[in-house]
């Protein structure tokens, strides 16, 4: 016969699950912080080196270095986006577990402050927007180097065109990062809702594709007039 006292209590299992969710969240947050510290620093140094050309490398070599740097940065960006998606699931899972744990106060993830901070009075402040600015700037810088070097290979001088293309690329990246952030959070909520539904709750999944369309993202990014 199995000793009932040897079985872990339900609250102990929930506590263990909660701690594992926190550890996963913390681990992914540490990875994100390290990437944010290294990617801009290394990319900036590499772009400066290729631009100043202290070793007098050929344009073909500079172009190859630019493409190589762009692909590496893009790969790291994709990896970070996937980590962000898993972080969202861990955060939401921990928040749901906090609701059934016997805590003296509301849990950390139940007391998250609202996103009401605004930079310069119009730009909403949240962590993923900071990520978008950082990764968007680095990727746009690599595009600038590649485009400028390509024009030089053909003997063309079009600094204005290169600058405009870089600005357009940066703006497009901001929109795409914002869309991916929305999709990551929406899909994470759907994962938790599906898990709760299996426990007997009636939870309807959100339509992430419609909610996170490019049109919706543009409307959200644009500053809203007072009174709207």
BAFI-3210 file (N, C-alpha, C; in Angstrom, 3 decimals, decimal comma, padded with zeros to 6 digits):
// residues 228
n [1|2|3|4|5|6|7|8|9|10|11|12|13|14|15|16|17|18|19|20|21|22|23|24|25|26|27|28|29|30|31|32|33|34|35|36|37|38|39|40|41|42|43|44|45|46|47|48|49|50|51|52|53|54|55|56|57|58|59|60|61|62|63|64|65|66|67|68|69|70|71|72|73|74|75|76|77|78|79|80|81|82|83|84|85|86|87|88|89|90|91|92|93|94|95|96|97|98|99|100|101|102|103|104|105|106|107|108|109|110|111|112|113|114|115|116|117|118|119|120|121|122|123|124|125|126|127|128|129|130|131|132|133|134|135|136|137|138|139|140|141|142|143|144|145|146|147|148|149|150|151|152|153|154|155|156|157|158|159|160|161|162|163|164|165|166|167|168|169|170|171|172|173|174|175|176|177|178|179|180|181|182|183|184|185|186|187|188|189|190|191|192|193|194|195|196|197|198|199|200|201|202|203|204|205|206|207|208|209|210|211|212|213|214|215|216|217|218|219|220|221|222|223|224|225|226|227|228]
n.u [000,847|000,375|001,815|000,023|001,119|003,538|003,109|003,408|001,974|-000,702|-000,331|002,426|003,272|002,308|003,795|006,378|006,141|005,711|008,151|009,870|008,934|009,634|012,428|012,964|012,085|013,861|016,326|016,088|015,786|018,308|019,876|018,884|019,713|022,508|022,871|021,946|023,933|026,200|025,720|025,184|027,648|029,719|028,876|028,874|031,621|032,662|031,425|032,439|035,148|035,157|034,195|036,024|038,255|041,078|042,972|042,952|041,210|039,657|036,706|035,056|035,714|034,916|032,183|031,512|032,109|030,177|027,747|028,093|028,125|025,538|023,910|024,612|023,776|021,052|020,367|020,816|018,907|016,519|016,702|016,500|013,901|012,406|013,102|011,846|009,173|008,957|009,568|007,308|005,319|006,247|006,058|003,264|002,345|003,432|002,033|-000,621|-000,302|000,290|-002,173|-003,407|-001,766|-000,932|-000,364|000,872|000,558|-000,394|001,047|004,257|003,942|001,305|001,107|002,135|003,116|001,071|001,484|002,056|003,953|005,495|007,721|009,056|006,496|004,873|005,765|005,198|006,497|008,046|009,597|010,043|009,897|012,244|014,039|013,414|014,292|017,048|017,948|016,879|018,322|020,952|020,700|019,876|022,172|024,018|022,790|023,112|025,907|026,289|024,744|025,944|028,555|027,999|027,084|029,476|031,052|030,047|030,831|029,258|027,991|025,947|024,994|022,771|020,603|021,306|021,173|018,433|017,294|018,254|016,968|014,294|014,418|014,964|012,563|010,732|011,639|011,070|008,279|007,892|009,109|007,414|005,036|005,770|006,227|003,645|002,400|003,851|003,128|000,385|000,151|001,332|-000,537|-002,634|-001,618|-001,644|-004,371|-005,410|-004,353|-005,709|-008,287|-008,311|-008,464|-011,034|-012,067|-013,731|-012,271|-011,603|-009,578|-007,495|-007,581|-004,765|-003,567|-005,289|-005,457|-002,854|-002,133|-000,484|-001,704|-003,056|-000,865|000,415|-001,495|-001,404|001,202|001,305|001,128|-001,542|-004,233|-005,190|-008,078|-009,064]
n.v [-001,202|002,245|004,823|007,521|009,759|009,964|010,985|013,875|016,968|018,828|021,590|021,720|020,706|022,672|024,816|023,945|023,875|026,573|027,685|026,540|027,770|030,405|030,161|029,432|031,743|033,646|032,655|032,965|035,707|036,524|035,608|037,267|039,785|039,559|039,281|041,764|043,344|042,502|042,309|044,987|046,197|044,583|044,548|047,294|047,883|046,229|047,278|049,879|049,295|048,122|050,276|052,435|051,160|050,330|048,513|048,685|047,121|045,429|046,469|044,321|042,544|044,014|044,139|041,417|040,999|042,673|041,429|039,000|039,881|040,950|038,672|037,144|038,848|038,965|036,283|036,063|037,869|036,588|034,341|035,581|036,563|034,214|033,330|035,357|034,734|032,327|033,289|034,867|032,894|031,565|033,632|034,181|031,698|031,513|033,624|032,662|030,506|031,869|032,750|030,609|029,887|030,051|032,956|035,752|038,273|039,637|037,992|038,515|038,748|039,324|041,876|043,617|046,765|049,079|049,876|052,814|054,749|057,366|058,392|061,524|062,395|061,102|058,631|055,385|053,467|050,421|047,222|045,599|047,403|048,805|046,744|046,487|048,944|048,754|046,338|046,917|049,207|048,183|046,234|047,896|049,444|047,582|047,103|049,619|049,701|047,572|048,408|050,857|050,012|048,361|050,216|051,619|049,684|049,667|052,089|054,277|057,205|057,752|058,821|060,017|058,468|056,001|056,630|057,260|054,775|053,288|054,525|053,952|051,170|050,904|051,936|050,064|047,783|048,464|048,404|045,689|044,383|045,243|044,042|041,338|041,195|041,587|039,281|037,300|037,666|037,311|034,670|033,351|033,819|032,358|029,775|029,417|029,722|027,525|025,521|026,006|025,542|022,805|022,016|022,356|024,890|027,543|028,899|031,083|031,226|033,854|035,708|035,919|036,644|038,517|040,485|041,362|042,535|044,336|046,807|047,295|047,509|049,812|051,761|051,617|052,378|055,019|058,307|059,092|061,394|063,680|063,002|061,069]
n.w [000,000|-000,651|001,084|002,176|003,207|001,998|-000,470|-002,455|-001,444|-002,931|-002,939|-002,659|-005,102|-006,820|-005,882|-006,555|-009,358|-009,825|-008,971|-010,848|-013,156|-012,604|-012,549|-015,205|-016,500|-015,403|-016,323|-019,131|-019,198|-018,327|-020,471|-022,473|-021,505|-021,655|-024,417|-025,259|-024,252|-025,647|-028,482|-029,669|-029,004|-030,159|-032,843|-033,432|-033,160|-035,179|-037,498|-037,449|-037,814|-040,388|-041,836|-041,484|-042,441|-041,749|-042,619|-045,269|-046,908|-049,687|-051,539|-052,063|-050,012|-047,789|-048,310|-048,131|-045,434|-044,326|-045,107|-043,799|-041,106|-040,941|-041,289|-039,040|-036,956|-037,560|-037,144|-034,359|-033,507|-034,295|-032,671|-030,169|-030,329|-030,284|-027,729|-026,308|-026,740|-025,319|-022,787|-022,325|-022,079|-019,782|-017,922|-017,903|-017,116|-014,533|-013,410|-013,402|-011,663|-009,345|-008,588|-007,363|-005,359|-001,876|-000,932|000,946|-000,120|-003,334|-006,168|-007,853|-010,661|-010,850|-010,055|-011,899|-013,151|-015,058|-018,585|-018,739|-018,960|-020,794|-023,236|-023,912|-023,952|-025,833|-026,833|-026,006|-023,299|-023,012|-022,390|-024,690|-026,763|-026,382|-027,012|-029,726|-030,737|-030,274|-031,612|-034,112|-034,840|-035,006|-037,055|-039,166|-039,402|-040,411|-042,857|-043,999|-044,314|-046,130|-048,343|-049,034|-049,664|-051,836|-053,734|-054,049|-055,277|-057,839|-058,636|-057,979|-056,461|-054,025|-051,503|-050,304|-051,195|-050,097|-047,386|-047,103|-047,765|-045,618|-043,460|-044,094|-043,897|-041,161|-040,078|-041,081|-039,771|-037,112|-037,159|-037,795|-035,613|-033,594|-034,400|-034,200|-031,455|-030,496|-031,584|-030,247|-027,544|-027,736|-028,703|-026,567|-024,532|-025,608|-025,394|-022,602|-022,155|-023,523|-021,927|-019,519|-020,373|-020,727|-018,170|-017,553|-017,725|-019,542|-022,016|-024,559|-027,422|-028,642|-031,729|-033,127|-035,545|-036,696|-034,685|-034,529|-036,933|-039,618|-040,082|-037,673|-035,980|-036,933|-036,359|-033,587|-033,024|-033,859|-032,471|-030,266|-030,337|-027,818|-025,948|-027,591]
ca.u [000,000|001,143|001,627|-000,505|001,975|004,698|002,736|003,524|000,719|-001,025|000,283|003,860|003,448|002,101|004,960|007,500|005,880|005,906|009,589|010,455|008,563|010,466|013,803|013,002|011,967|015,104|017,382|015,902|016,051|019,765|020,362|018,518|020,567|023,856|022,821|021,818|025,225|027,247|025,407|025,489|029,067|030,521|028,452|029,367|033,067|032,919|031,020|033,428|036,380|034,976|033,957|037,283|039,147|042,487|043,859|042,773|040,598|038,913|035,268|034,445|035,908|034,054|030,816|031,366|032,047|028,884|026,722|028,346|027,668|024,083|023,304|024,808|022,888|019,688|020,184|020,692|017,617|015,487|016,840|015,972|012,452|011,873|013,247|010,812|007,925|008,990|009,495|005,915|004,600|006,689|005,497|001,822|002,149|003,700|000,937|-001,780|000,007|000,215|-003,579|-003,854|-000,832|-001,279|000,621|000,352|000,205|-000,460|002,342|005,008|003,413|-000,048|001,201|002,936|002,550|000,576|002,398|001,572|005,063|005,640|008,958|008,787|005,070|004,081|006,241|004,986|007,726|008,029|010,893|010,197|010,184|013,682|014,689|013,215|015,174|018,445|018,188|016,581|019,450|022,105|020,412|019,887|023,567|024,607|022,205|023,770|027,252|026,181|024,228|026,960|029,651|027,516|027,126|030,884|031,556|029,606|031,320|028,171|028,001|024,532|024,879|021,407|019,755|021,672|020,648|016,982|017,003|018,530|015,890|013,108|014,648|014,806|011,136|010,088|012,031|010,303|006,925|007,933|009,378|006,200|004,088|006,226|005,992|002,216|002,113|004,460|002,314|-000,927|000,273|001,602|-001,819|-003,421|-001,073|-002,158|-005,823|-005,655|-004,051|-006,802|-009,485|-008,221|-008,814|-012,475|-012,490|-014,168|-011,366|-011,552|-008,291|-007,530|-007,179|-003,518|-003,274|-006,090|-005,124|-001,475|-001,895|000,359|-002,548|-003,282|000,383|000,653|-002,408|-000,965|002,470|001,104|000,663|-002,972|-004,604|-005,866|-009,524|-009,457]
ca.v [000,000|003,479|005,722|008,794|010,859|010,050|011,696|015,327|017,679|019,591|022,906|021,548|020,560|024,001|025,625|023,486|024,340|028,028|027,952|026,189|028,829|031,571|029,868|029,525|033,166|034,314|032,193|033,604|037,133|036,674|035,462|038,506|040,881|039,365|039,581|043,219|043,951|042,101|042,517|046,348|046,504|043,890|045,013|048,654|047,833|045,630|048,233|050,973|048,776|047,966|051,587|053,201|050,354|050,583|047,559|048,931|045,947|045,700|046,643|042,990|041,986|044,773|043,699|040,075|041,172|043,256|040,389|038,049|040,496|041,075|037,360|036,754|039,674|038,519|035,017|036,331|038,526|035,555|033,537|036,368|036,630|032,945|033,377|036,256|033,996|031,381|034,106|035,262|031,732|031,350|034,706|033,975|030,477|031,875|034,481|031,811|029,726|032,773|032,912|029,479|029,708|030,761|034,023|036,825|039,370|039,221|037,613|039,516|038,914|039,849|043,291|044,340|048,101|049,280|050,551|054,184|055,667|057,885|059,137|062,776|062,669|060,420|057,279|054,478|052,813|049,047|046,579|045,098|048,532|049,023|045,710|046,815|050,066|048,308|045,410|047,615|050,089|047,373|045,661|048,989|049,841|046,603|047,367|050,829|049,334|046,738|049,213|051,836|049,288|047,910|051,375|051,919|048,683|050,061|053,432|055,233|057,986|058,032|058,804|060,375|057,303|054,994|057,086|057,104|053,345|052,843|055,028|053,157|049,849|051,022|052,092|048,775|046,876|048,811|047,879|044,231|043,987|045,484|042,998|040,078|041,287|041,362|037,878|036,479|037,767|036,741|033,210|032,877|033,801|031,232|028,547|029,323|029,531|026,127|024,708|026,186|024,919|021,374|021,786|022,521|026,274|027,937|029,967|031,204|031,727|035,098|035,654|036,689|037,174|039,720|041,498|041,833|042,861|045,520|047,992|047,515|047,939|051,199|052,593|051,633|053,090|056,445|059,003|059,366|062,723|063,724|062,950|059,918]
ca.w [000,000|-000,740|002,220|001,678|003,661|001,117|-001,671|-002,303|-001,384|-004,124|-002,835|-002,905|-006,550|-007,414|-005,502|-007,375|-010,727|-009,810|-008,880|-012,136|-014,098|-012,291|-012,966|-016,672|-016,845|-015,021|-017,225|-020,430|-019,009|-018,282|-021,848|-023,188|-021,042|-022,202|-025,844|-025,404|-023,939|-026,589|-029,898|-030,135|-028,830|-031,175|-034,166|-033,616|-033,374|-036,489|-038,536|-037,446|-038,395|-041,832|-042,454|-041,507|-043,283|-041,413|-043,303|-046,711|-047,532|-050,913|-051,350|-052,038|-048,671|-046,878|-048,574|-047,558|-043,980|-043,991|-045,238|-042,712|-039,860|-040,984|-041,080|-037,634|-036,139|-037,825|-036,448|-032,922|-033,320|-034,378|-031,444|-029,056|-030,457|-029,797|-026,269|-025,804|-026,749|-024,197|-021,580|-022,126|-021,579|-018,397|-017,094|-017,757|-016,320|-013,145|-012,946|-013,100|-010,466|-008,196|-008,197|-006,548|-004,251|-000,650|-000,766|001,814|-001,022|-004,726|-006,700|-008,613|-012,007|-010,735|-009,697|-012,893|-013,387|-016,425|-019,514|-018,854|-019,111|-022,148|-023,472|-024,621|-023,943|-026,866|-027,106|-024,892|-022,852|-022,516|-022,626|-026,054|-027,647|-026,265|-027,816|-031,138|-031,081|-030,280|-032,715|-035,360|-035,162|-035,418|-038,368|-040,144|-039,605|-041,328|-044,182|-044,495|-044,758|-047,321|-049,460|-049,427|-050,307|-053,146|-054,635|-054,329|-056,224|-059,175|-058,907|-057,818|-055,226|-053,733|-050,047|-049,921|-051,438|-049,096|-046,097|-047,125|-047,696|-044,248|-042,605|-044,398|-043,330|-039,716|-039,796|-041,350|-038,700|-035,908|-037,335|-037,745|-034,225|-032,823|-034,792|-033,611|-030,013|-030,307|-031,862|-029,197|-026,336|-028,023|-028,766|-025,207|-023,832|-026,127|-024,799|-021,231|-022,215|-023,893|-020,751|-018,562|-020,935|-020,490|-016,769|-017,384|-017,911|-020,880|-022,444|-026,009|-027,892|-029,403|-033,137|-033,121|-036,875|-036,915|-033,688|-034,711|-038,339|-039,824|-039,935|-036,245|-035,373|-037,332|-035,574|-032,192|-032,919|-034,064|-031,261|-030,246|-029,902|-026,526|-026,065|-028,379]
c.u [000,881|000,813|001,169|000,367|003,215|004,398|002,903|002,164|000,544|-000,344|001,791|004,148|003,297|003,293|006,173|007,347|006,136|007,391|010,299|010,135|009,395|011,906|013,950|012,949|013,268|016,251|017,288|016,142|017,553|020,372|020,082|019,439|021,974|023,902|022,732|023,139|026,262|026,958|025,687|026,975|029,913|030,159|028,969|030,856|033,390|032,559|032,004|034,736|036,268|034,791|035,236|038,355|040,621|043,460|043,738|042,264|039,820|037,431|034,560|034,557|035,030|032,595|030,558|031,274|030,720|027,760|026,849|027,829|026,157|023,407|023,441|023,861|021,439|019,399|020,007|019,343|016,479|015,503|016,242|014,451|011,786|011,982|012,165|009,475|007,859|008,922|008,058|005,088|004,958|006,092|004,006|001,510|002,367|002,573|-000,304|-001,541|-000,054|-001,214|-004,054|-002,882|-001,292|-000,194|000,036|-000,077|000,070|000,945|002,973|004,364|001,957|-000,047|002,100|002,317|002,064|001,605|001,910|002,700|005,181|006,914|008,657|007,290|004,251|004,517|006,062|006,265|007,404|009,275|011,077|010,391|011,660|014,471|014,582|014,131|016,627|018,726|017,895|017,707|020,649|021,885|020,441|021,311|024,281|024,074|022,844|025,152|027,201|025,753|025,273|028,122|029,251|027,532|028,563|031,471|031,190|030,024|030,271|028,302|026,570|024,309|023,455|020,471|020,026|021,098|019,134|016,570|017,217|017,432|014,606|013,225|014,450|013,326|010,390|010,410|011,278|008,885|006,900|008,200|008,126|005,146|004,471|006,030|004,533|001,862|002,663|003,611|000,950|-000,864|000,568|000,314|-002,691|-002,935|-001,622|-003,666|-006,173|-005,393|-005,168|-008,085|-009,494|-008,560|-010,291|-012,970|-012,891|-013,338|-011,279|-010,214|-008,474|-007,095|-005,940|-003,231|-004,036|-005,698|-003,760|-001,152|-001,061|-000,448|-002,781|-002,028|000,697|-000,228|-001,969|000,317|002,305|000,617|-000,814|-003,228|-005,343|-007,379|-010,006|-009,365]
c.v [001,250|004,378|007,081|009,963|011,014|010,790|013,199|015,994|018,527|020,953|022,840|021,411|021,907|024,904|025,254|023,970|025,838|028,386|027,622|027,239|030,077|031,361|029,959|030,973|033,905|033,924|032,890|035,106|037,409|036,564|036,727|039,651|040,768|039,681|041,086|043,930|043,686|042,496|043,947|046,682|045,880|044,369|046,415|048,696|047,278|046,587|049,396|050,522|048,658|049,306|052,396|052,498|050,629|049,653|047,678|047,688|046,362|045,834|045,301|042,362|042,699|044,345|042,315|040,144|041,749|042,240|039,375|038,605|040,623|039,740|036,894|037,535|039,274|037,198|035,194|036,983|037,520|034,685|034,278|036,466|035,350|032,862|034,247|035,542|033,019|032,126|034,510|034,111|031,477|032,389|034,498|032,723|030,773|032,739|033,666|030,978|030,580|032,919|031,794|029,151|030,518|031,792|035,121|038,051|038,816|038,938|038,710|039,796|039,360|041,344|044,063|045,708|048,251|050,029|051,981|055,213|056,096|058,713|060,325|063,042|061,932|058,981|056,404|053,700|051,399|048,340|046,144|046,223|048,888|048,009|046,036|047,950|049,608|047,407|046,057|048,522|049,298|046,782|046,726|049,463|048,878|046,800|048,598|050,500|048,533|047,559|050,195|051,157|048,800|049,043|051,724|050,943|049,041|051,495|054,510|055,943|058,429|057,961|059,114|059,180|056,223|055,365|056,907|055,635|052,804|053,286|054,231|051,749|049,866|051,127|050,778|047,758|047,180|048,278|046,359|043,727|044,161|044,422|041,657|040,070|041,012|039,891|036,964|036,497|037,124|035,215|032,614|032,816|032,644|029,900|028,352|029,078|028,098|025,204|024,811|025,529|023,422|021,013|022,025|023,931|026,548|029,154|029,964|031,821|032,987|034,864|036,530|037,325|038,470|040,837|042,121|042,086|044,126|046,807|048,325|048,037|049,395|052,134|052,698|052,426|054,592|057,089|059,336|060,780|062,656|063,777|061,775|058,659]
c.w [000,000|000,434|001,711|002,099|002,781|-000,178|-001,472|-002,294|-002,636|-004,100|-003,064|-004,390|-007,245|-007,123|-006,347|-008,822|-010,837|-009,786|-010,200|-013,198|-013,866|-012,744|-014,485|-017,122|-016,563|-015,951|-018,576|-020,338|-018,959|-019,679|-022,643|-022,797|-021,619|-023,694|-026,081|-025,118|-025,028|-028,040|-030,358|-030,065|-029,934|-032,575|-034,439|-033,896|-034,758|-037,615|-038,611|-038,089|-039,916|-042,536|-042,557|-042,323|-042,967|-042,136|-044,818|-047,437|-048,774|-050,608|-051,299|-050,650|-047,652|-047,048|-047,975|-046,031|-043,533|-044,058|-044,105|-041,388|-039,797|-040,692|-039,631|-036,726|-036,331|-037,119|-034,956|-032,612|-033,347|-033,121|-030,250|-029,124|-029,973|-028,268|-025,641|-025,732|-025,572|-022,864|-021,279|-021,572|-020,116|-017,461|-016,854|-016,934|-014,837|-012,578|-012,590|-011,845|-009,211|-007,691|-007,281|-005,415|-003,039|-000,358|000,115|001,014|-002,431|-005,245|-007,544|-009,966|-012,011|-010,444|-010,659|-013,155|-014,822|-017,281|-019,764|-018,931|-020,576|-022,249|-024,371|-024,781|-024,983|-027,123|-025,875|-024,588|-022,389|-023,016|-024,070|-027,071|-027,568|-027,064|-029,301|-031,578|-031,200|-031,475|-034,070|-035,801|-035,662|-036,812|-039,458|-040,425|-040,552|-042,741|-044,807|-045,062|-046,057|-048,531|-049,962|-050,151|-051,692|-054,158|-055,008|-055,335|-057,662|-059,520|-058,780|-056,475|-054,942|-052,226|-049,592|-050,085|-050,393|-047,735|-046,026|-047,041|-046,285|-043,288|-042,826|-043,821|-041,820|-039,341|-040,009|-040,257|-037,407|-035,983|-037,198|-036,332|-033,364|-033,139|-034,168|-032,105|-029,694|-030,519|-030,767|-027,932|-026,537|-028,042|-027,395|-024,388|-024,314|-025,569|-023,389|-021,238|-022,600|-022,714|-019,718|-019,061|-020,691|-019,045|-016,499|-017,565|-019,349|-021,302|-023,967|-026,416|-028,720|-030,846|-033,296|-034,481|-037,137|-035,954|-033,928|-036,180|-038,444|-039,640|-038,470|-035,557|-035,707|-036,518|-034,124|-032,013|-033,071|-032,778|-031,354|-029,740|-028,573|-026,743|-026,875|-027,539]
res [x|x|x|x|x|x|x|x|x|x|x|x|x|x|x|x|x|x|x|x|x|x|x|x|x|x|x|x|x|x|x|x|x|x|x|x|x|x|x|x|x|x|x|x|x|x|x|x|x|x|x|x|x|x|x|x|x|x|x|x|x|x|x|x|x|x|x|x|x|x|x|x|x|x|x|x|x|x|x|x|x|x|x|x|x|x|x|x|x|x|x|x|x|x|x|x|x|x|x|x|x|x|x|x|x|x|x|x|x|x|x|x|x|x|x|x|x|x|x|x|x|x|x|x|x|x|x|x|x|x|x|x|x|x|x|x|x|x|x|x|x|x|x|x|x|x|x|x|x|x|x|x|x|x|x|x|x|x|x|x|x|x|x|x|x|x|x|x|x|x|x|x|x|x|x|x|x|x|x|x|x|x|x|x|x|x|x|x|x|x|x|x|x|x|x|x|x|x|x|x|x|x|x|x|x|x|x|x|x|x|x|x|x|x|x|x|x|x|x|x|x|x|x|x|x|x|x|x]
***
